[in-house]
Amino acid sequence: MTTIMDKSEATKHVVSQRIRKKLTWREIADEIGKPLAWTIAALHGQHPMPEADARGVGTLLDLDESVIESLRTQPYRGTFDNPIPSDPTIYRFYEALTVYGPAIKEMIHEEFGDGIMSAINFTLTVDRRPDPEGDRVVVTFDGKFLDYRF
């Protein structure tokens, strides 16, 4: 019996096939009927995919059974190369960016091209949105797109 493929290795296969098939992340998300950020994060190994979604992506991208199996497994989310913040509010942002950072990066590159969001020419807003189940915190990062130039 072989071990289940490592999620980082499965991610490499998914990304390679997405590029080879000339598919956008949005096209993949639409195909499986899931939100864009969740789909990207899941395909980067940050969420386990339900069987039907993993098989749908597998068919769309011509993935081996070993990759589909890996997409379905529970991940160890994020990386912890640096000390983990202990303040609960800061930690939640750390956690969110660890899980969704690669998805945010992919969405920026897909929408704008090769570049980054400025953290200098940048605004941040925090708003409250009423919700019957408890008010929601809305955090908006608004940064100028800076393209890489050679």
N, C-alpha and C positions, 0 to 999 in steps of 0.2 A: 504494500500500500504506500502511495506517495503522500507527501505533505501537501497541504493546501498552499497554493501560490501566495507569496507575500503581496500585500496590497500595493506596495510601492512598485513592484514588478508588474502587477496587473495594470496599474495606472500607466506605465510606460507603453504597454500594449494598446490600451484604450486611446491614448493620445496619438500614438503612431497611426492607428487605423482611422481615427477621426480626420487626421491630416491627409492620409492617402485617399480617403473617400471624399475629401473636400466638403465635409459637413461642418456646419457651425454648431456650437453648443446649444443654441436656441433650437435648431432643427432637431437635435437629439432630445432635448427637453420636451418639445412639442410632440415628438413621436411617442414618448412614453407618458405624456400628459402630466408632467411634474414641473414644479417651478424651476426656473433657470438656475438660480444660485444653488438650490438643493441638488440639482442634477450634476452640476459641475463638481460640487463638493463630494458628492457620492462617488463620482467617477474618478476623483482624486483620492479615494480611499477614506473619506471622512464620515461616511454614513453607510450602513448596510443597506443594500437594495433588496426590496421584495423580489421574490423569484420571478414573477411576471415581468417586472421592469428589467432585471438583469438579463433575462432571456430576450426581451425586446431589443435591448442594446446589443446583446450578443449577435442577434440576427442582423441588425442594422449595420454593425461594424465587422461582421464575419469573425467573431471572437471564438477562440477555443473554449471547450468546456472548463478547462482549468482556470481561465480568466473569469468566466461567468460564475464559477464556484467562489472565487475570491471576492467578487463584487457583492456576494450575498453574506459574507462573514462580518461579524461585529468588529469594528476597527478600534485601535488605540488612537484616539483623536489627538491631533496636534503633536508638536515637538516641544521638548522642554530643555533646550540647550542652555538657556540662561536661568538664573533664579526666578522662580514663579512669584509674581506679586502676591502679597498677602491681604491687601485691602480688597474687600468683596466687590466693590464697584469696579476698581481697576482690573481685578482678576477677570470679571465677566467680559470686559473689552478684550483682554488678552485671550481668553478662551474663544470668543467670537472670531477674532482675527486669525487665531491659530486654525480654527476649523474652516472659516470661509475665506481666508486670505488668498489661497490659490484660485478660488472661484472668482473673487473680485478682480484679481489680476487678469484672469482670462477674459472676463467681461469687458474690462478697460481695453485690452489689446484687440478684442474682436470689434468693439465699437469705434475706437479711435486710431488703432494702429500701434506701431512700436513706440512706446513711451511710458511716461509715468504721470501720476497725479502729483502736482506740487503740494508740498506742505508749507510753503512759504507764501505763495499767492493762494490763500486758502481761507475759507470760513468754516466754522463749525457752529451748528445750532442744535439746541436740545429743546424739544417741545413736548407738551403733554397733549395726548389725544384721548378724550373720554371714551370709555369702553364699558359696556354693562358688566363685563367680567373683571373689571379693574382697569384703571387708567393705564395707558400705554406710554412708554418713553420713546420718543422719536428723535434719533440722533442723525444729523445730516452732515456729512463731510462734503464740502464744496471746494474743490481745488482745480486750478487751471491745469489743462493737459499740456505736458511738456514732451514734445516728440524728440526721439534720439536723432541727432544729426551727425553725419560724418563729414 
